[in-house]
Amino acid sequence: MAHEVIISGFGGQGVMSMGQLLTYAGMLEGKNVSWLPSYGPEMRGGTANCSVIVADEMVGSPIVTEATAVIAMNLPSLEKFEKTVLPKGLLIINSSLIDSKATREDIDVFYVPANEIAYELGNFRVANMVMLGAYLEKTK
């Protein structure tokens, strides 16, 4: 089974790091992988997202248009990428920064207060790792 994931948020939230770690983990498992970053023009605080594919078969294109999962770190990411999740796919929402609820009922949605959990762990900068951990737990 191929995992086609879109990870999105503001620059500085560790979006690219999450994607790279997921890609490296796939390589360590002997899978075929791709990681495609996309940055807004700003240095920090602008839009940032990446597409990650981890698959048993060859990866024909690094572009993810129909995601098996989306990790949304902020509201603009949720608004932009919720529609790309395949039916029965996974949407993980950072409920620390997103008050809105998902609009779809044909996907699995999980709300993770990543910023609060990171703060409780003693480092607010690990909210991205909290979200990555939630994804790994849900997908096994």
C-alpha positions in Angstrom: 0.0 0.0 0.0 1.3 3.5 -0.9 1.1 6.3 1.7 0.6 9.6 -0.1 0.8 12.3 2.5 0.5 16.1 2.4 2.0 18.0 5.4 1.2 21.7 5.5 1.5 24.7 7.8 3.3 28.0 8.3 7.0 28.3 7.6 8.9 27.6 10.9 6.5 24.9 12.1 8.7 22.1 11.1 6.6 20.9 8.1 9.6 20.0 6.0 11.3 18.2 8.8 8.2 16.0 9.3 8.3 15.2 5.6 12.0 14.4 5.6 11.7 12.2 8.6 8.8 10.2 7.1 10.8 9.8 3.9 13.9 8.7 5.7 11.9 6.2 7.7 10.5 4.8 4.5 14.0 4.4 3.0 15.1 2.6 6.1 12.3 0.2 5.6 13.4 -0.5 2.0 10.5 1.4 0.5 10.4 3.6 -2.6 10.0 7.2 -1.5 9.7 10.8 -2.7 9.7 14.1 -0.8 8.6 17.3 -2.7 8.8 20.6 -0.7 6.8 23.7 -1.6 7.6 27.0 0.0 5.9 30.4 -0.1 8.1 33.4 -0.8 8.4 34.4 2.8 11.4 33.3 4.9 9.4 32.5 8.1 5.6 32.6 8.7 4.7 32.0 5.0 3.1 28.9 3.6 5.0 25.7 3.5 3.9 22.2 2.5 5.4 19.0 1.3 4.2 15.9 -0.4 5.6 12.5 0.8 5.1 9.2 -0.9 6.2 5.9 0.7 5.4 2.9 -1.4 6.3 -0.7 -2.2 6.0 0.0 -5.9 8.0 2.6 -8.0 7.0 6.2 -7.5 6.0 7.6 -10.9 5.5 11.2 -9.8 6.3 13.1 -6.6 3.1 15.1 -6.8 0.3 14.2 -4.5 -3.1 15.2 -5.7 -5.2 12.6 -3.9 -3.7 12.0 -0.4 -4.2 9.0 1.8 -3.5 11.5 4.6 -3.2 15.2 5.3 -1.5 16.7 8.3 -2.8 20.3 8.8 -0.8 22.5 11.2 -2.8 25.7 10.6 -6.2 26.8 9.3 -5.1 27.8 5.7 -3.7 24.3 5.4 -6.9 22.7 6.4 -8.9 24.9 4.0 -6.6 24.1 1.1 -5.9 20.4 1.6 -9.0 18.8 3.2 -10.5 18.3 -0.2 -7.5 16.3 -1.4 -7.9 13.4 1.1 -9.2 10.3 -0.5 -12.5 8.8 0.9 -11.6 6.7 4.0 -8.4 8.6 4.2 -6.9 10.4 7.2 -6.9 14.0 8.3 -5.0 15.1 11.3 -5.7 18.6 12.5 -3.6 20.7 15.0 -6.5 21.7 17.2 -4.2 24.1 19.1 -4.2 26.5 16.2 -7.4 25.4 14.3 -10.8 26.1 15.8 -12.7 24.9 12.7 -13.9 21.3 12.3 -13.5 19.2 9.2 -16.4 19.4 6.7 -16.2 15.9 5.4 -17.7 12.8 6.8 -16.2 10.2 4.5 -12.7 10.5 6.1 -11.2 9.7 9.5 -10.5 13.0 11.3 -8.3 13.4 14.4 -7.9 16.6 16.4 -4.5 16.8 18.2 -3.7 19.7 20.5 -0.1 19.6 19.3 1.1 22.9 20.7 -0.3 22.1 24.2 1.3 18.7 24.2 4.6 20.1 23.1 4.5 22.7 25.9 3.7 20.0 28.4 6.7 18.1 27.1 8.8 21.1 27.9 9.6 22.4 24.4 6.9 24.2 22.3 9.1 23.6 19.2 8.3 19.9 19.0 4.6 20.4 18.0 5.6 19.0 14.6 6.9 15.8 16.2 3.7 15.4 18.2 1.7 15.6 14.9 4.1 13.1 13.2 3.7 10.8 16.2 -0.1 11.0 15.8 0.2 10.1 12.1 2.4 7.2 12.9 0.1 5.9 15.6 -3.0 6.2 13.3 -1.3 4.5 10.3 0.9 2.0 12.2 
